[in-house]
Amino acid sequence: MRVEKARFIPEESGRLVTAFLERFFEKYVSYDYTAELEEELDDVSGGRLNWQKLLQLFWRDFQPKAGEVMEQKPSEVTAALDEFLAPWLYPPREDGSDPRVCPACGNGRLSLRGGKFGAFVACSNYPECRYTQKFGQGGEQAGGEGPQDLGNGIELKSGRFGPYLEREGKRASIPKDVPVADVDLEMAERLLSLPREIGAHPETGKTIKASIGRYGPYLEHDGKYARLNSTAEVFETGMNAAVAKLADAASGGGRRQGASREPIAVLGAHPSSGLEIKVMSGRYGPYVSDGSTHATLPKSADPKAVTLEQAVEWIDAKAAKGRPLKAKRSRRGRRRPRPNRSGSSGPSEGGSFASRALLRRTGISFRDVLADPDDDPDRHQGGEAPTVAVSAPSTPCSAQVSQSSLSNASPTKQR
């Protein structure tokens, strides 16, 4: 399904799936069965029927049917759908001839085929006969017509992406704004002749071309492009209009979708900087600018009634605010130094790991090493605090402790 102008349009794949279900699972898509199943589901919701029993009854009949369909070959399924859709794919012809006869070769039979891009109708004499018909051309649209000859070797064909023209291997799609019924020999010649050369640019001397691309009609000059509004402009745009459109696209006019680049009003010079203040129309609304600072107008302000004093006030207020500074973020993966017990992140006052390990063996704490014995004379037995001399380590994992210091230390457990 696709939606066009609030209307649901069935797609070809949906029609094919519906035909498959109606052909192989007719019981499960019939009106009576779905109505009965809906009532049973209401009973399950109301607690009057066990849901497991309902599923068991459904699966008992559905599983064998699904297995039977799965055992069939894809070609058998396609042949069954071809027969099922025959009244829609091959409607009666006005002359009463067989609608399955190929209109191109005259002796081949038309049948439904499955391809890389979906289902289609083709002649049985392929590859000698390359006649094909879109699956969506059913009912009154499937008139069994092949390519339409427009003259001068030009054929109007219908492909996967819509109608197109072809002559001696060169192709041209029919633009969306051109009805297929209006495509005659003259229009076909013009479309196949694209790109159209308008002339040399007056400044660069390089050729300006008009053509139709994937995204619609456009102008091209020296690797730069400008959009055109319709297919008619491709054949009607002259040099002056082309130069103006290219200049407008280069300055950003095409991206602004018609937003005016001319100031709404010129108010005068700023009393401090001397820069000219203008009222401009921007993407998010009107604003005033002196060329360096932009200030959005309040919602209640009329852009055409703004005075110079108001503009100066708004610009100065915006300049005073400035840009907020962004907080610097630390680098990911970088380890910060681990703080010690004292709260600082520098080296520990206790020395290296080897020094601390040696002191633990002697039973001396770091407090004893760092404390002044005069501050607490009763702290150690004997009245005198041990003197420990710790020399600066020659390496990060070395320390020296004098033997005299160890002799005055408290007794420890001997190993």
C-alpha positions in Angstrom: 0.0 0.0 0.0 1.1 3.6 -0.7 -0.7 6.8 0.2 -1.3 9.5 -2.5 -3.3 12.5 -1.6 -4.9 10.9 1.4 -5.9 7.8 -0.7 -4.6 4.3 -0.3 -3.3 2.8 -3.5 -2.7 -1.0 -3.7 0.8 -2.0 -4.7 1.5 -4.9 -7.1 3.3 -7.0 -4.5 0.2 -6.7 -2.2 -2.1 -7.8 -5.0 0.2 -10.8 -5.6 0.3 -11.8 -2.0 -3.5 -11.5 -1.8 -3.8 -13.8 -4.8 -1.5 -16.3 -3.2 -3.5 -16.5 0.0 -6.8 -16.7 -1.9 -5.5 -19.5 -4.1 -3.7 -21.7 -1.5 -5.3 -20.7 1.8 -8.8 -19.8 0.8 -10.4 -21.0 4.0 -8.3 -18.8 6.2 -9.0 -15.6 4.3 -12.7 -16.1 3.8 -15.2 -13.8 5.5 -17.0 -16.5 7.4 -13.9 -18.0 8.9 -12.4 -14.7 10.0 -15.8 -13.7 11.5 -16.0 -17.0 13.4 -12.4 -16.6 14.6 -13.1 -13.1 15.9 -15.9 -14.4 18.0 -13.7 -17.2 19.4 -11.0 -14.6 20.3 -13.7 -12.6 22.2 -14.5 -15.7 24.2 -10.8 -16.1 25.0 -10.7 -12.5 26.2 -13.8 -13.0 28.3 -12.5 -16.2 29.9 -15.1 -18.4 28.3 -12.6 -20.3 26.1 -9.2 -21.7 26.8 -6.6 -20.1 24.5 -4.4 -23.2 24.3 -7.3 -25.3 23.1 -8.1 -22.6 20.4 -4.5 -22.7 19.2 -4.5 -26.4 19.1 -7.6 -26.6 17.0 -6.2 -24.0 14.6 -2.8 -25.6 14.2 -4.3 -29.1 13.7 -5.7 -28.0 10.3 -3.2 -25.3 9.3 0.0 -27.3 9.7 -0.8 -30.0 7.1 -2.1 -27.3 4.7 1.1 -25.2 5.1 3.2 -28.3 4.6 1.4 -29.2 1.4 2.0 -25.8 -0.1 5.7 -25.8 1.0 6.3 -29.0 -0.9 5.3 -27.4 -4.2 8.0 -26.1 -6.5 8.2 -22.3 -7.2 7.3 -22.9 -10.8 4.2 -24.8 -9.8 3.1 -22.0 -7.5 3.7 -19.5 -10.3 1.7 -21.6 -12.8 -1.2 -21.8 -10.3 -1.2 -18.0 -9.7 -1.0 -17.5 -13.5 -4.2 -19.5 -13.9 -5.9 -17.9 -10.9 -5.1 -14.3 -12.1 -5.9 -15.1 -15.8 -9.1 -13.0 -15.9 -7.3 -10.0 -14.6 -4.0 -10.5 -16.4 -5.5 -11.4 -19.8 -8.8 -9.7 -20.3 -10.8 -10.3 -23.5 -9.7 -8.4 -26.6 -12.0 -6.3 -28.7 -11.3 -8.5 -31.8 -12.1 -11.7 -29.9 -8.7 -13.2 -30.4 -6.8 -15.2 -27.7 -5.6 -12.7 -25.0 -2.7 -15.0 -24.2 -1.2 -14.7 -27.7 1.9 -12.5 -27.7 1.2 -9.3 -29.6 4.9 -8.9 -30.6 5.7 -12.3 -32.2 2.2 -13.5 -32.8 2.8 -17.2 -31.9 4.2 -17.1 -28.3 2.1 -17.5 -25.2 2.0 -15.0 -22.4 2.5 -16.3 -18.9 3.3 -15.0 -15.4 7.0 -15.1 -14.5 9.0 -14.3 -11.4 12.1 -12.1 -11.7 14.6 -10.3 -9.6 12.4 -7.3 -9.3 9.1 -9.0 -8.8 6.4 -10.7 -11.0 5.8 -9.8 -14.6 4.2 -11.2 -17.8 6.5 -12.4 -20.6 6.4 -14.3 -23.9 7.1 -18.0 -24.0 9.5 -17.5 -27.0 12.1 -15.6 -24.9 14.9 -14.8 -25.7 13.9 -14.6 -29.4 10.9 -12.5 -28.3 11.6 -10.0 -25.6 8.0 -8.8 -25.1 7.2 -8.1 -21.4 4.3 -6.6 -19.5 4.3 -5.2 -16.0 2.4 -7.2 -13.5 0.4 -4.1 -12.4 -1.0 -3.7 -15.9 -4.1 -5.7 -15.1 -7.7 -5.3 -16.0 -8.4 -2.7 -18.6 -4.8 -1.6 -18.6 -3.5 -5.0 -19.8 -4.5 -4.5 -23.4 -1.7 -6.7 -24.6 0.1 -3.8 -26.3 3.8 -3.9 -26.7 6.1 -0.9 -27.3 4.4 2.0 -29.0 6.1 3.2 -32.2 6.2 7.0 -32.3 8.2 7.3 -35.6 11.8 7.9 -36.6 12.8 4.7 -34.8 11.5 5.9 -31.4 9.6 3.5 -29.2 7.6 4.3 -26.1 8.0 1.5 -23.6 7.1 0.8 -20.0 9.8 -0.4 -17.6 10.2 -1.0 -13.9 10.7 2.7 -13.1 7.9 3.9 -15.4 7.5 4.8 -19.1 10.5 5.7 -21.1 11.7 6.4 -24.7 14.2 4.4 -26.6 16.0 4.8 -30.0 19.0 2.8 -31.1 20.0 2.0 -27.5 19.6 5.5 -26.2 16.9 6.0 -23.5 15.1 8.9 -21.9 12.6 8.7 -19.0 9.3 10.4 -19.3 9.3 13.2 -16.6 6.6 13.1 -13.9 5.1 16.4 -15.0 4.6 15.2 -18.6 1.6 13.0 -19.1 2.3 9.9 -21.2 -0.6 10.6 -23.4 1.0 13.9 -24.4 4.2 12.3 -25.5 4.3 12.6 -29.3 7.1 12.4 -31.8 8.1 16.1 -31.2 8.3 15.7 -27.5 10.1 12.4 -27.8 12.7 14.0 -30.1 13.3 16.8 -27.6 13.7 14.5 -24.6 16.1 12.2 -26.5 18.2 15.2 -27.6 19.0 16.3 -24.0 21.2 17.8 -22.7 20.4 21.1 -24.4 23.1 23.6 -24.9 21.9 27.1 -24.0 25.2 28.9 -24.9 28.5 30.1 -23.6 28.6 31.9 -20.2 29.4 35.6 -20.7 32.0 35.5 -17.9 33.7 32.1 -18.2 33.0 31.3 -21.8 32.0 27.8 -20.8 28.9 26.1 -22.1 25.6 26.2 -20.0 23.5 23.1 -20.4 20.0 22.2 -19.4 18.9 18.6 -18.8 16.8 16.3 -16.7 18.4 14.2 -14.0 17.5 11.8 -11.2 16.2 14.7 -9.1 14.5 16.6 -11.8 15.3 19.4 -14.3 18.5 21.4 -13.8 21.2 23.7 -15.3 24.9 22.8 -15.4 27.9 25.1 -15.9 31.5 24.4 -15.1 30.6 21.6 -12.6 28.0 23.7 -10.8 24.3 23.2 -10.9 21.0 25.0 -10.4 17.5 23.6 -10.2 14.7 24.3 -12.7 11.1 24.2 -11.7 9.6 22.2 -14.6 10.4 20.2 -17.7 9.2 23.1 -19.9 12.0 25.3 -18.4 14.6 22.9 -19.8 13.6 23.8 -23.3 12.6 27.4 -22.7 15.2 28.9 -20.4 17.4 31.5 -22.2 20.9 32.8 -21.5 19.9 35.7 -19.2 17.6 33.5 -17.0 20.2 30.7 -16.9 23.0 33.1 -15.7 20.7 34.5 -13.1 19.7 31.1 -11.8 23.3 29.9 -11.6 24.3 33.0 -9.7 21.4 32.6 -7.3 22.3 29.0 -6.7 26.0 29.8 -6.1 25.1 32.4 -3.5 22.9 30.0 -1.6 19.5 31.2 -2.9 18.4 27.7 -3.8 19.2 26.3 -0.4 17.3 29.0 1.4 14.1 28.1 -0.4 13.2 31.6 -1.5 14.5 33.5 1.6 15.4 37.0 0.7 19.1 38.0 1.0 18.2 41.7 0.7 17.9 43.5 4.1 14.4 44.3 5.3 15.6 47.7 6.4 18.9 49.7 6.7 18.9 51.5 10.0 22.2 53.4 9.9 25.6 53.2 11.5 26.3 51.9 15.0 27.3 54.8 17.3 30.3 53.0 18.7 31.7 50.8 16.0 30.4 52.8 13.0 29.3 49.5 11.3 26.1 49.6 9.3 23.1 48.0 11.1 20.5 46.1 9.0 17.3 44.2 9.7 17.6 40.8 7.9 15.4 37.8 7.4 16.9 34.6 8.6 16.1 30.9 8.8 14.8 31.3 12.4 13.2 34.6 12.0 14.2 38.3 11.5 17.3 39.7 13.2 19.4 42.8 13.4 23.1 42.7 12.5 26.1 45.0 12.2 28.1 42.5 10.3 29.8 41.0 13.4 27.0 40.5 15.9 23.5 39.1 15.2 20.6 39.6 17.6 17.2 38.0 17.1 14.2 40.2 17.2 11.7 39.7 20.0 8.5 38.0 18.9 6.5 41.1 19.5 8.7 43.3 17.4 7.8 44.3 13.9 10.9 44.0 11.6 9.8 47.0 9.5 9.2 49.2 12.5 12.6 48.6 14.3 14.4 51.8 15.1 18.2 52.4 15.3 18.1 52.8 19.1 16.4 49.4 19.5 18.8 47.7 17.2 21.8 49.1 19.0 20.4 48.0 22.3 19.8 44.5 21.1 23.2 44.1 19.5 25.1 45.5 22.5 23.2 43.1 24.8 24.1 40.2 22.6 27.7 41.2 22.4 27.9 41.6 26.1 26.7 38.1 26.7 29.4 36.6 24.5 29.8 32.9 23.9 29.7 30.6 26.9 33.0 28.9 27.6 32.9 25.1 27.4 34.3 23.1 30.2 37.4 21.2 29.3 37.0 17.5 29.5 39.8 15.3 30.6 41.3 12.9 28.2 39.8 9.5 28.2 42.0 6.7 29.4 44.4 9.0 31.2 44.9 8.0 34.8 44.9 10.8 37.3 47.4 10.6 40.2 46.0 8.8 43.2 45.8 11.1 46.3 47.6 9.9 49.4 46.2 10.0 52.9 47.1 13.6 53.4 44.9 14.6 50.5 47.7 15.7 48.1 48.3 14.0 44.8 52.1 14.3 45.1 54.7 11.7 46.3 53.9 10.2 49.7 55.8 11.5 52.7 56.5 7.9 53.8 59.2 7.3 51.1 59.4 4.5 48.7 57.8 1.0 48.9 61.1 -0.6 50.0 61.5 2.0 52.8 58.0 1.4 54.2 58.4 -2.4 54.0 61.7 -2.2 55.9 60.2 0.0 58.6 57.3 -2.4 59.1 59.8 -5.2 59.8 61.4 -3.1 62.5 58.1 -2.2 64.1 58.7 1.5 63.6 55.8 3.5 62.3 56.0 6.5 60.0 54.7 8.7 62.8 57.7 7.7 64.9 60.0 8.7 62.0 58.4 12.0 61.3 57.4 13.1 64.8 59.6 15.4 66.9 60.6 13.5 70.1 60.5 16.8 72.1 56.8 17.1 71.4 55.9 13.8 73.1 58.7 12.6 75.5 56.5 9.9 77.1 55.6 8.3 73.8 58.5 5.7 73.9 59.7 3.7 76.8 63.2 4.7 78.0 62.5 8.4 77.7 64.2 8.8 74.4 62.7 8.4 71.0 64.6 6.3 68.6 66.5 8.1 65.9 66.1 6.7 62.5 68.1 8.0 59.6 66.5 7.3 56.2 68.7 8.3 53.4 67.4 9.3 50.0 67.0 6.2 47.9 69.3 5.8 44.9 66.6 4.0 43.0 62.8 4.1 43.4 62.9 0.7 45.2 65.9 1.1 47.5 66.4 2.6 51.0 69.1 2.6 53.6 68.5 2.4 57.4 71.5 2.8 59.7 72.3 0.0 62.1 72.4 2.4 65.0 68.9 3.3 64.4 67.8 -0.3 64.5 69.6 -0.9 67.8 67.5 1.8 69.5 64.2 0.6 68.0 61.7 -1.4 70.0 62.2 -5.1 70.0 60.5 -7.0 67.2 59.9 -10.6 66.5 63.0 -12.3 65.2 62.8 -14.4 62.1 
